[in-house]
Structures are given as C-alpha cells and as structure tokens.
C-alpha cells in the first residue's frame, strides 16, 4: 500500500504496519504500570507510609507519569485496532492513523518533559537536599524504566525514518549497493518493505510454476555428478588440498609434482601458466581417473578475460570435456562485473570475451582437428562452476552450430544471457543449482518477474497484513503437516492474544475468525 504520509513527510512504513509495534508498546507499558502498582502498593506502602517523606514532589510526578502511561496504552490499542483494518491495498479503512499519530506526538513530548523533571528529582534533588525515604530507590528505578520506554520509541522512529529512495549519493558499503539495486525494482510502485515481505509470504504458499518433462535424455543427475569432477579438477592444488586435508594427500602431491616436466601417464600435450613444479597440473590429474582420461591441453593463465581451462579426452563416455574454472582471483571478479551487453542476443560482456579467448585458443592449438583423429564422432562436453559455468554457457552458443555440444553449468550466474537467448540454450545447456543458492536466480528478468508476481498477489489478497505475517511466522518456525500444534490448542491461544481487536467488522467473536484462518492454513 502507499507509504505513510505524516507530519508533512513520507515514511518508510505503511498505515497497516502499526499492529505489532503498538501491541508491543502497550504490553511493555502495562508491565511498567503493574511493576509500579505491585511494588508500591503491596510492598513499600506496607512497610513505610510515603506521606511521611518531607517532600511529596516525586509522588505528584509519579501520578503524572502513571496517567500519561495509561493514556498512551489507550492510544496504542486504538492505533493497533485501526491499523489492523482492511487488506493491504485498502488504505482508506486506515485513514485515521495519521490523525492518531499527530495526537501521539504531543503526548510523547509531555511524557518526555515529565520524565526529565522526575529524573531531576530522583537523582539531583534527593542528593543535594540530603532528603531520603524508602521510596527513593524505587522511584529511581521507575524513572530508569521510563527512559527505556522513551528511547525504545525513538529507536522505532529512527528505523522507519523518512523515506528517500533516490536521494542518497554515497554508498557506504557493498551491502548497501546490493540492497539499493534490489529496491530500485520497486521504485515505480508505492510499496513499503513490509508489503514486499507479505507478498513474498503469499508467493511461498501459492501454486508452483508448471514444469515440463521435455528435456534431452543426457540431462540427468548421474551425468551431472560425473562431469562435476572435471569442473572441480581445474581449480588446481588449493581445491585438492581442501578436499584432502591430510598428510598423505600432501605427500602424494609433492611426490608426483615434477619441475619442468609433464606427467606422461596423462598424455599431456601442452601446459601453460602453471608454476615450476606443476602443482596445479598434478592436483588436476590426481582428481581424475587415469585409466579413462587424457589431458590434451591445460592452461592456468589467469589474466583479465583469460580464465584457466583444460581439454580432457574422456574415453569412457567418448567425449571431449572442456572444463573452465570459476571465480578464484581478483581478475575473475573484474570479469564478473563486466555487465555490458552485446547486440542481438544480450549476454554478459566479460564472460563473452572469456569464451572467445578459449575458442581462439582451441582453434590455435587445433584441438578439434586432433581429437577428430584420436576419437572420431566424439561429443563436446563443456562444464564449469560459477564464472566458469557462465563462460561455458556462452561457449556452447558459439559452438552449437559447428558440432554436438552438451554444457553442464554448475551454479551459473543469473546475468549470463537475456530472455531472448534462453531458447537457444534450451537443448544444449543443463544448469544445476544447489538448494536455495540465490546467485543463479539473481538476474534482471527474475527480479522483474518477482516484482510483478508480488504485486499480483497483493492485489488478489483480501487479508490484513498482520494476519499474513502471523501465518508466515507459524509456517516458518512452528507449523508443519505432522505437528500437533493445532490439536493442542497452543496456536489458538497465540492468535487469541493478538486478536484482542476482534475481526475487521467489529464483531466480538474471535472464534469465527480463527476457524476461518485455520481453514486457510
């Protein structure tokens, strides 16, 4: 819904976001009130009559603070009640929130002045005059708790301070950069962060997108698992030691490393960019099967737009595997950030240049002609992880018209290719994404689609925002299909606590609302 406009400014909060803050403030103020009544009435007054104290100024200030707290509790309950009305995109039912906030401000200012006066009495007057009674310690503790309440309100105002989506000129950190980029997708719609959160919760419980079973036969988990060994081997000795962190593996790597020599067991023709002991090459060979593989060409050159890659003949699957390394250096990160597009099909410029570099090296070394002689009718398999997956995808586009190409892209970045070019990769590229990895899903197309789906879900939703957030929290932390929360009644008691305001039409029958909500769950 539209951002709240109050005190002549636009705020980063909506009129239906005051349910939980108002309930929380009312609850803690009620605890403050009970603390005063219980301790003063039941303990202190029973032991000592406060009227015996020489000065009664603190009693007057305490009565004023109690009155202001009771008034604030009533205001908070009223704000929460009105804020809970209507659906997310029905702000008219909550039009009085701004008026209540204008009433709340002078009450807060008066409360602040009274607290300052009480602080002077508690910590200055008693100390200077030397007057002391048994209520002094309790009075000071009460004033401290009052300051905590006031600072909590100020903190809430600071968190939801005035909204200026385009006004900041300085980005203090990379995290702010990312959040600004994502928030820019919602600049053309007047939604606050809680609206977006509610929309995401609605999307989680909506119907899943349809999938198709019409995929090539070679796109299987078994093939992806086997090919992943090639994608991992190109990372060299750091990855080998990370996966084999023991003295035996270290000794094996040192024993097989040969200065300025190649490993004849792997039938290597060309090695470029490795160190003097060929540690990367040795680690790569140790991670592969000697009996079925032959490294024909391997390059560890790592300059701008020049990524390490290897050409491996896999006799078992009758294929030539071109494995490309992912991001593992500063120059790789610069390649990741080269986001300009190319004409016709728009692709990632940095990855396109890296793919062209590999293609040029393959043709310069006459790799394809050599493999045609050694293994006629072979299949070209491309693979890579992260940056390597993106480069492999674009390289597959460059080679698909010349030969049969299969590409295994492990966690590819989401910004490789535009929507128009996806059809060209449908039968040649198999993307593998692990779990909830966000990087492969982070692209302009997916973010724009997410925005449209959030807006559609909010338009079609008739529930209040606080109801959606309650259901989302229970789904996330407590509720499951096999749990007995609903049967035990704990869920009902929790909802009943939040439904002091009853339902939207003013009916005082919360049981009806709870039964309807249970059906929705």
Secondary structure, 3 states (H helix, E strand, C coil): CCCCEECCEEECCCCCCHHHHHHHHHHHHHHHHHHHHHHHHHHHHHHCCHHHCCCCHHHHHHHHHHHHHHHHHHHHHHHHHHHCCCCCCCHHHHCCHHHHHHHHHHHHHHHHHHHHHHHHHHHHHHHHHCCCCCCHHHHHHHHHHHHHHHHHHHHHHHHCCECCCCCCCCCCCHHHHHHHHHHHCCCCCCCCHHHHHHHHHHHHCCCCCCCCCCCCCCCCHHHHHHHHHHHHHCCCHHHHHHHCCCHHHHHHHHHHCCCCCCCHHHCCCEEECCCCCCHHHHHHHHCCCCCCEEEEEEECCCECCECCEEEEEECCCCEEEEEECCCCCHHHHHHHCCCCCCCCCCECHHHHHHHHHHHHHHHHCCHHHHHHHHCCCCEEEEEEECHHHHHHHHHHHHHCCCCCEEEEEECCCCCCECHHHHHHHCCCEEEECCCCCCHHHCCHHHHHHHHHHHHHHHHHCCCCHHHHHHHHHHHHHCCCCCCCHHHHCHHHHHHHHHCCCCCCCCCCCHHHHHHHHHHHC
